[in-house]
């Protein structure tokens, strides 16, 4: 595994699967599809055109969902 922040010319394909699995897990934690789609839309609007880190994602969803999702997602 590369150190965080390392730039690879060919990133591993599993990064896309990990992102999809994370979103599906988060959707099941929210467990309310209309709220989920509102959260996802707000997330996109908040972060569009930015590079973000995992901590940004967790902080955003913790704030919007008023829950400590980082503890529930482990």
Secondary structure as the mmCIF struct_conf table of DSSP 4:
data_model
#
loop_
_struct_conf.conf_type_id
_struct_conf.id
_struct_conf.beg_label_comp_id
_struct_conf.beg_label_asym_id
_struct_conf.beg_label_seq_id
_struct_conf.end_label_comp_id
_struct_conf.end_label_asym_id
_struct_conf.end_label_seq_id
HELX_LH_PP_P HELX_LH_PP_P1 UNK A 2 UNK A 3
TURN_TY1_P TURN_TY1_P1 UNK A 4 UNK A 5
BEND BEND1 UNK A 9 UNK A 10
TURN_TY1_P TURN_TY1_P2 UNK A 13 UNK A 13
HELX_RH_AL_P HELX_RH_AL_P1 UNK A 14 UNK A 30
HELX_RH_AL_P HELX_RH_AL_P2 UNK A 33 UNK A 47
TURN_TY1_P TURN_TY1_P3 UNK A 48 UNK A 49
HELX_RH_AL_P HELX_RH_AL_P3 UNK A 54 UNK A 65
TURN_TY1_P TURN_TY1_P4 UNK A 66 UNK A 66
BEND BEND2 UNK A 67 UNK A 67
HELX_RH_AL_P HELX_RH_AL_P4 UNK A 69 UNK A 72
TURN_TY1_P TURN_TY1_P5 UNK A 73 UNK A 73
#
